[in-house]
């Protein structure tokens, strides 16, 4: 057995080791593929691959991602549909309040299509990003679903809303709603995680795409943190469509001071996303301080100011606010608790990934 085969066997064993879950080996450790040795390198020995080829699965999952991307794109015009069908269909719509959501759907559509194409061509970056985003999807979705159920933000009590519905129909509605949310928040991200974390899928991508990719330079848990910070910067940009209103230590900051604060936070989050990707320990500390400050500020503000008042400052139409009030959802939304739970979860995640920043300062550490 030559040295290339030995290195490949060791890499396959390490990828199956639970201690190495989420840690991508650097691409430069892979053997080069040249015409002279193409029969023996790339995880092959004596003409037989040392892994199960998952190219077909990568194509299937890639097509699924493309379909999901098109679905996100279709949601954008559907959100605008009530504005054109006439006022009789519901309360007047303020398109300005839909810009952040439409922007996120557009971003997701482009991202999913790109990842789908990358998966079809078995690109290493597509596998890494899909795996990271699937874990983020599962974590955020399950936390959000738990909060929706515990705070009774899902309209299960139809009688309280003045709707006379037979008990059997109520049961069916509840089962369908929970089943749909379980499918979206658990099943879909779960199947992506199970497939793309397989060592055979990783080996297939490494063999089909034996080049150094930017996702190889960063551990996957840190890559997730970097993407979350980048998402935060983009969210700040989209939030400007609401007008310059920001919760700040018990008050709603408005006007020019709010604009300067939002701009500063956007630039800071973008900078932290990049330096986190580069495994700078200063980025970890800055992110920790930033989110502690942001979490405390949000908890203090929404302990003093109601969510309805905040929405009014964001120029939501009164008719829309009245409908939201009638559903009872606003009254059940405990914003300090929701911010507190999100704050604790993210800080715990920061503490968990800190080990990668410490290791990142040491040369020749697996990433």
C-alpha positions in Angstrom: 0.0 0.0 0.0 1.5 3.4 -1.0 1.6 6.5 1.1 -1.4 8.0 -0.7 -3.6 5.0 0.2 -2.4 5.1 3.8 -3.3 8.8 4.1 -6.7 8.3 2.6 -7.5 5.4 4.9 -6.5 7.5 8.0 -8.6 10.4 6.8 -11.7 8.1 6.4 -11.1 6.7 9.9 -10.8 10.2 11.4 -14.0 11.5 9.8 -15.8 8.7 11.5 -14.4 9.6 14.9 -17.0 11.4 17.0 -14.3 13.7 18.4 -13.8 15.0 14.9 -17.4 15.7 14.0 -17.7 19.2 12.5 -13.9 19.4 11.9 -13.0 19.5 8.2 -9.5 18.3 7.3 -7.6 20.8 5.2 -7.9 20.2 1.5 -4.1 20.3 1.0 -3.8 16.9 2.7 -5.5 15.3 -0.2 -3.4 13.7 -2.9 -3.2 15.5 -6.2 -5.0 14.0 -9.2 -2.7 13.8 -12.2 -3.0 11.6 -15.3 0.0 9.5 -14.2 -1.5 8.4 -10.9 -5.3 8.8 -11.4 -5.8 5.1 -10.9 -4.5 5.1 -7.3 -5.3 8.5 -5.8 -8.5 10.0 -4.8 -9.6 7.3 -2.3 -9.0 4.4 -4.7 -6.9 1.3 -4.4 -6.4 -1.4 -7.0 -9.3 0.0 -9.0 -11.8 -0.2 -6.1 -13.0 2.8 -4.2 -12.6 2.8 -0.4 -15.9 4.6 0.0 -19.4 4.3 -1.3 -20.0 6.7 -4.2 -22.8 9.1 -3.3 -22.9 11.1 -6.5 -26.5 10.0 -7.2 -27.6 11.2 -3.7 -25.8 14.5 -4.2 -27.7 15.0 -7.4 -31.1 14.2 -5.8 -30.5 16.4 -2.8 -29.2 19.2 -5.1 -32.4 19.0 -7.1 -34.4 19.2 -3.8 -32.5 22.3 -2.8 -33.2 24.0 -6.2 -36.9 23.2 -5.8 -36.8 24.8 -2.3 -35.1 27.8 -3.8 -37.8 28.2 -6.4 -40.4 27.9 -3.7 -38.8 30.7 -1.7 -38.8 32.8 -4.9 -42.5 32.2 -5.5 -43.4 33.3 -2.0 -42.2 36.9 -2.8 -45.0 37.7 -5.3 -47.5 35.8 -3.1 -46.8 38.1 -0.2 -47.6 41.1 -2.4 -50.8 39.5 -3.8 -53.2 40.9 -1.1 -52.2 44.4 -2.1 -53.5 43.9 -5.6 -56.7 41.9 -4.9 -58.4 44.8 -3.2 -58.9 46.1 0.3 -61.9 43.9 0.8 -59.6 40.9 1.1 -58.2 42.1 4.4 -56.6 45.0 6.3 -54.5 47.5 4.2 -51.0 46.3 3.6 -47.8 48.3 4.2 -45.3 47.0 1.7 -42.5 48.7 3.6 -43.0 46.2 6.5 -42.6 43.3 4.1 -39.2 44.3 2.6 -37.1 42.5 5.2 -39.1 39.3 4.8 -39.0 39.5 1.0 -35.3 40.3 1.1 -34.6 37.2 3.1 -36.7 35.0 0.8 -34.8 36.4 -2.2 -31.5 35.7 -0.4 -32.6 32.1 0.5 -33.8 31.5 -3.1 -30.4 32.4 -4.6 -28.5 30.5 -1.9 -30.5 27.3 -2.2 -30.2 27.3 -6.0 -26.4 27.8 -5.8 -26.0 25.1 -3.2 -28.2 22.8 -5.3 -26.1 23.3 -8.3 -22.9 22.8 -6.3 -24.3 19.6 -4.8 -25.1 18.3 -8.3 -21.5 18.8 -9.3 -20.3 17.4 -5.9 -18.5 20.6 -4.8 -16.8 20.5 -1.4 -18.0 24.0 -0.5 -21.6 23.1 -1.3 -21.5 20.1 1.0 -19.9 22.1 3.9 -22.4 25.1 3.5 -25.4 22.8 3.2 -24.4 20.9 6.4 -23.8 24.1 8.3 -27.1 25.7 7.2 -29.0 22.5 7.9 -27.7 22.5 11.5 -28.6 26.2 11.9 -32.0 25.5 10.4 -32.7 22.7 12.9 -31.4 24.7 15.9 -33.2 27.9 15.2 -36.4 26.1 14.0 -36.7 23.8 17.0 -36.1 26.7 19.4 -38.7 28.8 17.6 -41.2 26.0 17.6 -40.6 25.3 21.3 -41.3 29.0 22.1 -44.4 29.0 19.9 -45.9 26.0 21.8 -44.9 27.1 25.3 -46.1 30.7 24.8 -49.2 29.5 23.0 -48.5 31.6 20.0 -50.1 29.0 17.7 -53.9 29.7 17.5 -55.1 26.4 19.1 -57.9 28.0 21.1 -60.3 28.9 18.3 -63.2 29.3 20.8 -61.4 32.2 22.5 -61.2 33.9 19.1 -65.0 33.7 18.6 -64.9 30.9 16.0 -67.4 28.1 16.3 -65.6 25.0 15.1 -66.5 21.4 15.8 -64.1 19.6 18.2 -63.2 17.0 15.5 -62.2 19.8 13.1 -60.1 21.5 15.8 -58.2 18.3 16.3 -57.6 17.9 12.6 -56.4 21.5 12.3 -54.0 21.1 15.3 -52.6 17.8 13.9 -52.0 19.4 10.5 -50.4 22.5 11.9 -48.1 20.6 14.2 -47.3 18.1 11.4 -46.5 20.9 9.0 -44.2 22.6 11.4 -42.5 19.4 12.4 -41.9 18.6 8.7 -40.4 22.1 8.1 -38.4 22.5 11.3 -37.3 18.9 12.0 -37.7 16.5 9.1 -36.3 18.6 6.3 -33.1 19.8 8.1 -32.8 16.3 9.6 -32.5 14.5 6.2 -30.0 17.0 5.0 -27.9 16.6 8.1 -28.0 12.8 8.0 -27.0 12.7 4.3 -24.3 15.4 4.1 -22.5 14.5 7.3 -21.9 11.0 6.0 -18.2 10.2 5.6 -19.1 8.6 2.2 -20.6 11.9 1.0 -17.6 13.8 2.2 -15.2 11.3 0.5 -17.2 11.6 -2.7 -17.0 15.4 -2.7 -13.3 15.2 -1.9 -12.7 12.8 -4.8 -14.8 14.7 -7.3 -13.5 18.2 -6.2 -9.9 17.7 -5.0 -9.2 21.4 -4.8 -8.7 23.8 -1.8 -12.0 25.6 -1.2 -12.6 28.5 1.1 -14.8 26.3 3.4 -11.8 24.1 4.0 -10.0 26.9 5.9 -12.5 27.0 8.8 -14.0 24.4 11.2 -17.7 23.9 10.4 -19.0 25.1 13.8 -17.0 28.4 13.4 -18.3 28.7 9.8 -21.8 28.6 11.2 -21.0 31.4 13.7 -19.5 33.4 10.8 -22.6 32.9 8.7 -24.9 34.0 11.6 -22.9 37.2 12.1 -23.1 37.9 8.3 -26.8 37.2 8.4 -27.1 39.7 11.3 -25.4 42.3 9.2 -27.8 41.7 6.3 -30.7 41.8 8.7 -29.6 45.2 9.9 -29.7 46.5 6.4 -33.1 45.1 5.7 -34.4 46.5 9.0 -33.8 50.1 7.8 -37.0 49.7 5.7 -39.0 49.9 8.9 -37.5 53.4 9.6 -34.9 54.2 12.2 -36.3 52.8 15.4 -34.1 50.6 17.6 -34.6 49.3 21.2 -31.8 50.6 23.3 -31.6 50.1 27.1 -35.2 50.9 28.0 -35.9 53.5 25.2 -36.7 53.4 21.5 -33.8 55.2 19.8 -35.0 57.1 16.7 -33.8 59.4 14.0 -30.2 60.2 13.3 -28.8 58.6 16.5 -30.6 55.4 15.6 -29.3 55.5 12.0 -25.7 55.9 13.2 -26.1 53.1 15.7 -27.6 50.7 13.0 -24.8 51.6 10.6 -22.2 51.0 13.2 -23.7 47.6 14.2 -24.0 46.6 10.5 -20.3 47.3 9.8 -19.3 45.7 13.1 -21.2 42.5 12.4 -19.8 42.3 8.9 -16.3 42.7 10.2 -16.9 40.1 12.9 -18.2 37.7 10.3 -14.9 37.9 8.4 -12.5 37.9 11.4 -14.5 35.0 12.9 -13.9 33.0 9.7 -10.2 33.8 10.0 -10.3 32.4 13.6 -9.2 35.6 15.3 -9.6 35.2 19.1 -10.3 39.0 19.3 -13.4 38.4 17.1 -14.7 35.8 19.6 -14.3 38.2 22.5 -15.9 41.1 20.6 -18.8 38.9 19.5 -19.4 37.7 23.1 -19.4 41.3 24.4 -21.6 42.5 21.6 -24.3 39.9 22.2 -24.3 40.3 25.9 -24.8 44.0 25.5 -27.5 43.5 22.8 -29.3 40.9 24.9 -29.3 42.9 28.1 -30.5 46.0 26.1 -33.4 44.1 24.5 -34.5 42.5 27.7 -34.5 45.9 29.5 -36.3 47.7 26.7 -39.1 45.2 26.2 -39.6 44.9 29.9 -40.7 48.6 29.8 -42.1 49.0 26.4 -44.9 46.8 24.9 -44.6 45.2 21.5 -47.6 47.0 20.2 -46.0 50.3 21.0 -42.9 49.2 19.2 -44.9 48.2 16.1 -46.7 51.6 16.1 -43.3 53.3 16.1 -42.4 51.2 13.1 -45.4 52.6 11.3 -47.5 49.4 11.0 -51.0 50.3 9.8 -53.5 50.6 12.6 -55.9 48.1 10.9 -53.1 45.6 10.8 -52.3 46.2 14.5 -56.0 45.8 15.4 -56.1 42.4 13.7 -52.9 41.3 15.5 -54.5 42.4 18.8 -57.6 40.5 18.2 -55.7 37.2 17.7 -54.3 37.5 21.2 -50.8 36.7 19.9 -49.3 40.0 20.9 -50.5 39.7 24.5 -48.9 36.2 24.8 -45.6 37.2 23.3 -43.2 37.5 26.3 -40.4 39.4 24.5 -38.0 39.5 27.5 -38.3 35.7 27.9 -37.8 35.1 24.1 -34.8 37.4 24.0 -33.5 35.8 27.2 -33.7 32.3 25.8 -32.1 33.2 22.5 -29.4 35.1 24.4 -28.6 32.1 26.6 -28.5 29.7 23.6 -26.2 31.8 21.5 -23.8 32.6 24.4 -23.6 28.9 25.2 -22.8 28.2 21.5 -20.1 30.9 21.7 -18.5 29.2 24.7 -18.6 25.9 22.9 -16.8 27.1 19.8 -14.1 29.0 21.6 -11.8 25.9 21.5 -11.5 26.3 17.8 -10.2 29.9 18.1 -7.6 28.8 20.6 -6.6 25.9 18.3 -6.6 28.3 15.3 -3.6 30.2 16.7 -1.5 27.0 16.6 0.0 26.0 13.3 -0.9 22.7 11.5 -4.1 22.2 13.4 -6.9 20.3 11.6 -9.7 22.7 10.5 
